[in-house]
Amino acid sequence: MKLRHALLAFAVGTVLAAGPAHAVDMAIVSGDTGNGLQILREILDQFEENTGNKVTIVPMPTSTTDQFGQYRLWLAAQNTDIDVYQTDVIWAPQLANQLLDLTEATKDVVGAHFPSIIESQTVDGRLVALPIFTDAPALYYRKDLLDKYGAKVPTTWAELADTAKLVMDKERDAGNPDMWGFVFQGNAYEGLTCNALEWVKSNGGGQIVEPDGAISINNPQAAAAIETAKSWVGTIAPPGVLAYQEEEARGVWQSGNAVFMRNWPYAYSLGNGGDSPIKGKFDVTTLPAGSGEGARSAATLGGWNLAVSKYSENQEAAIELVKWIASPEMQKYRALKGSNLPTIQALYDDADIAREQPIIPRWKDAFLNAVPRPSAQVKLKYNEASSQFWTAVHKTMSGEGTAADNFAELEVSLTKLKGAGW
């Protein structure tokens, strides 16, 4: 362990040795969930103490859709006020031309990261963002309630619906009228694309747009998956779930009023916080599978990265900041504090992480087998394609037409968007 700590300290020291000779003021923009901004501030405080530089956080809404829209406005205006952007894994192809190429500056550290994650942030041979944590959702479940009623952890969506209703009804009969069976992210935003992609893929319905660029969403298995999800609203899931993002779902769950929740790893450490009513009462497992040919568990690949704006007036210091936050030491800090999944492979064998956040080593297989959103094939048109998809899903779940009809219309609109090619 002493050798590992010495190596981590050396790695961070190497980053700092390349820093600028004079202190500068910088700004980093970030939208995060849970205690993410607090953890970032703590990491920045350490950076400031070690470098003399100052970094201001520009907070954003937690909705990734709102974040992306604001980023595009700032970058289009060649805004010099923002030096570093915290970026979603899917944004690299869309923002690449306005971000600094980090290939040369990070050649000493990229080898420690999972190659597939580095590849996801490389556009036309340019590394435009350095990963700081990866993401894949899981099914959270109240193990105490399942044990109480002799229920098993579900492995299919049908089993989840049956178990959710069983436990919800019994808990309501026992005096908790606020108990619900399942909460997820049903609002009309990028989070619904993630949820719905999981429902569709797990039911053998494809990936919306396949790796070869073919539009595949208009098929019976995909439609059946969304009709199933529609049936949850108002039965096992609250009617208001169609307005939920990550934090709304976590609020119901962490207050003790849900049997199951679909959410990202950040909710694990918060659920086990000292003031959490469900501390020690829950666990996580892989998301359920659908039914029929090609059915499998599917989790949407997420993850966050740091990019340096081409228009930053402090590019050298900004690169230094990015390498600091993405370093093994700071990724370990984030894992311990926020249960975020590292992108550095060696940290999955770290004894401290295994002891303090045992869920992280278990989560490795989930994200290694995660399903990517079709950003690589759709490229600059991804944001509009995703918007069309989540709109069709939200309409269906709100009772505006069938999934089959809405996906038929979606296929037409995506075909127009594709034009001669993505």
Backbone hydrogen bonds, N-H to C=O, Kabsch-Sander energy under -0.5 kcal/mol:
donor,donor_aa,acceptor,acceptor_aa,energy
5,H,1,M,-2.7
6,A,2,K,-2.3
7,L,3,L,-2.4
8,L,4,R,-2.5
9,A,5,H,-2.6
10,F,6,A,-2.4
11,A,7,L,-2.5
12,V,8,L,-2.3
13,G,9,A,-2.5
14,T,10,F,-2.4
15,V,11,A,-1.8
16,L,12,V,-2.2
17,A,13,G,-2.1
18,A,14,T,-0.9
18,A,15,V,-0.9
19,G,16,L,-2.1
26,M,54,K,-2.9
28,I,56,T,-2.7
29,V,84,V,-2.5
30,S,58,V,-1.9
36,G,33,T,-2.1
39,I,35,N,-2.2
40,L,36,G,-2.3
41,R,37,L,-2.4
42,E,38,Q,-2.0
43,I,39,I,-2.2
44,L,40,L,-2.6
45,D,41,R,-2.4
46,Q,42,E,-1.5
47,F,43,I,-1.9
48,E,44,L,-3.0
49,E,45,D,-2.1
50,N,46,Q,-1.8
51,T,47,F,-1.8
52,G,48,E,-2.6
54,K,24,V,-2.5
56,T,26,M,-2.7
58,V,28,I,-3.0
58,V,56,T,-0.5
60,M,30,S,-1.5
67,Q,63,S,-2.1
68,F,64,T,-2.6
69,G,65,T,-1.9
70,Q,66,D,-1.9
71,Y,67,Q,-2.7
72,R,68,F,-2.3
73,L,69,G,-1.5
74,W,70,Q,-2.5
75,L,71,Y,-2.8
76,A,72,R,-2.4
77,A,73,L,-1.6
78,Q,75,L,-1.4
79,N,74,W,-2.4
83,D,27,A,-2.1
83,D,81,D,-0.5
84,V,27,A,-1.9
85,Y,307,A,-2.8
86,Q,29,V,-2.0
87,T,85,Y,-0.7
87,T,305,N,-2.4
89,V,303,G,-1.6
91,W,88,D,-1.6
94,Q,91,W,-0.7
95,L,91,W,-1.9
96,A,92,A,-1.5
98,Q,95,L,-2.2
99,L,96,A,-1.8
100,L,308,V,-3.1
102,L,100,L,-0.6
102,L,127,L,-3.6
106,T,102,L,-1.9
107,K,104,E,-0.9
109,V,106,T,-2.1
110,V,106,T,-2.1
112,A,109,V,-1.7
113,H,110,V,-1.6
114,F,343,T,-2.1
117,I,114,F,-0.9
118,I,114,F,-1.8
119,E,115,P,-2.7
120,S,116,S,-1.6
121,Q,117,I,-0.9
121,Q,118,I,-0.9
122,T,119,E,-1.5
123,V,121,Q,-0.6
123,V,126,R,-2.8
126,R,123,V,-1.9
127,L,125,G,-0.5
128,V,121,Q,-2.5
128,V,126,R,-0.9
129,A,121,Q,-0.6
130,L,306,L,-2.5
132,I,304,W,-2.6
133,F,304,W,-1.6
134,T,341,L,-2.6
135,D,302,G,-0.9
138,A,263,N,-2.3
139,L,285,T,-2.9
140,Y,138,A,-0.7
140,Y,261,M,-3.5
141,Y,283,D,-2.7
142,R,259,V,-2.0
143,K,141,Y,-1.2
143,K,281,K,-0.7
144,D,281,K,-1.6
146,L,142,R,-2.2
147,D,143,K,-2.3
148,K,144,D,-2.0
149,Y,145,L,-1.7
150,G,147,D,-1.0
151,A,146,L,-2.9
157,W,289,A,-2.3
160,L,156,T,-2.2
161,A,157,W,-2.5
162,D,158,A,-2.1
163,T,159,E,-2.8
164,A,160,L,-3.1
165,K,161,A,-2.1
166,L,162,D,-2.2
167,V,163,T,-2.6
168,M,164,A,-2.5
169,D,165,K,-2.6
170,K,166,L,-2.0
171,E,167,V,-2.6
172,R,168,M,-2.3
173,D,169,D,-2.4
174,A,170,K,-1.5
175,G,172,R,-1.5
176,N,171,E,-2.2
179,M,176,N,-1.4
180,W,257,N,-1.7
181,G,236,I,-1.7
182,F,236,I,-2.1
183,V,260,F,-1.6
186,G,184,F,-0.9
186,G,241,V,-1.1
187,N,244,Y,-2.3
189,Y,187,N,-1.7
192,L,189,Y,-1.6
193,T,189,Y,-1.1
194,C,190,E,-1.8
195,N,191,G,-2.2
196,A,192,L,-3.1
197,L,193,T,-2.3
198,E,194,C,-1.6
199,W,195,N,-2.0
200,V,196,A,-2.8
201,K,197,L,-3.0
202,S,198,E,-2.4
203,N,199,W,-0.7
203,N,200,V,-0.8
204,G,201,K,-1.8
204,G,294,G,-0.5
205,G,200,V,-2.8
209,V,207,Q,-2.6
210,E,214,A,-3.0
213,G,210,E,-2.8
216,S,208,I,-2.5
216,S,214,A,-0.6
217,I,208,I,-1.2
219,N,217,I,-1.9
223,A,219,N,-2.1
224,A,220,P,-2.5
225,A,221,Q,-1.7
226,I,222,A,-1.6
227,E,223,A,-2.2
228,T,224,A,-2.0
229,A,225,A,-1.9
230,K,226,I,-2.4
231,S,227,E,-1.6
232,W,228,T,-0.6
232,W,229,A,-1.1
233,V,229,A,-0.7
233,V,230,K,-0.9
234,G,237,A,-2.7
235,T,232,W,-1.9
236,I,232,W,-1.0
237,A,232,W,-2.7
241,V,238,P,-2.3
242,L,239,P,-1.2
243,A,240,G,-2.3
244,Y,241,V,-1.5
249,A,245,Q,-2.0
250,R,246,E,-2.4
251,G,247,E,-2.2
252,V,248,E,-1.7
253,W,249,A,-2.3
254,Q,250,R,-3.6
255,S,251,G,-1.2
256,G,253,W,-1.8
257,N,252,V,-2.2
259,V,180,W,-1.5
260,F,181,G,-1.4
261,M,140,Y,-1.9
262,R,183,V,-2.0
263,N,138,A,-1.7
263,N,261,M,-0.6
267,A,264,W,-1.4
268,Y,265,P,-2.2
269,S,265,P,-0.6
270,L,266,Y,-1.1
271,G,267,A,-2.1
272,N,268,Y,-1.2
273,G,270,L,-1.6
276,S,273,G,-1.8
279,K,276,S,-1.4
281,K,278,I,-2.5
283,D,141,Y,-2.2
285,T,139,L,-2.0
289,A,155,T,-2.4
290,G,202,S,-2.3
290,G,296,R,-0.6
295,A,292,G,-1.8
296,R,202,S,-1.3
298,A,288,P,-0.6
301,L,371,V,-2.6
302,G,135,D,-3.0
304,W,133,F,-3.0
305,N,87,T,-2.4
306,L,130,L,-2.2
307,A,85,Y,-2.6
309,S,83,D,-2.3
309,S,307,A,-0.5
310,K,98,Q,-2.2
312,S,309,S,-1.4
313,E,80,T,-0.5
318,A,314,N,-2.6
319,I,315,Q,-2.3
320,E,316,E,-1.8
321,L,317,A,-2.2
322,V,318,A,-2.4
323,K,319,I,-2.5
324,W,320,E,-1.9
325,I,321,L,-2.5
326,A,322,V,-2.1
327,S,324,W,-1.1
331,Q,327,S,-2.6
332,K,328,P,-2.3
333,Y,329,E,-1.9
334,R,330,M,-2.4
335,A,331,Q,-2.2
336,L,332,K,-2.5
337,K,333,Y,-2.3
338,G,334,R,-2.8
339,S,335,A,-1.6
340,N,334,R,-0.9
341,L,134,T,-0.9
345,Q,112,A,-1.8
345,Q,343,T,-0.6
347,L,344,I,-1.3
348,Y,345,Q,-1.7
349,D,346,A,-1.7
350,D,347,L,-1.2
354,A,350,D,-2.3
355,R,351,A,-1.9
356,E,352,D,-2.9
357,Q,353,I,-2.9
360,I,357,Q,-2.1
362,R,358,P,-0.9
363,W,359,I,-1.3
363,W,360,I,-0.6
364,K,360,I,-0.7
364,K,361,P,-0.7
367,F,363,W,-1.8
368,L,364,K,-2.0
369,N,365,D,-1.3
370,A,367,F,-1.2
371,V,299,A,-3.1
375,S,373,R,-1.7
376,A,373,R,-0.7
378,V,374,P,-1.8
379,K,375,S,-2.2
381,K,378,V,-1.9
382,Y,379,K,-2.0
385,A,381,K,-2.3
386,S,382,Y,-3.2
387,S,383,N,-2.0
388,Q,384,E,-2.2
389,F,385,A,-2.0
390,W,386,S,-3.0
391,T,387,S,-1.9
392,A,388,Q,-1.8
393,V,389,F,-2.2
394,H,390,W,-2.7
395,K,391,T,-2.4
396,T,392,A,-1.9
397,M,393,V,-2.6
398,S,394,H,-1.5
399,G,396,T,-1.5
400,E,395,K,-3.1
401,G,399,G,-1.1
406,N,402,T,-2.5
407,F,403,A,-2.6
408,A,404,A,-1.7
409,E,405,D,-2.1
410,L,406,N,-2.0
411,E,407,F,-2.3
412,V,408,A,-1.4
413,S,409,E,-2.3
414,L,410,L,-3.0
415,T,411,E,-2.0
416,K,412,V,-2.0
417,L,413,S,-2.1
418,K,414,L,-2.5
419,G,415,T,-2.0
421,G,418,K,-2.2
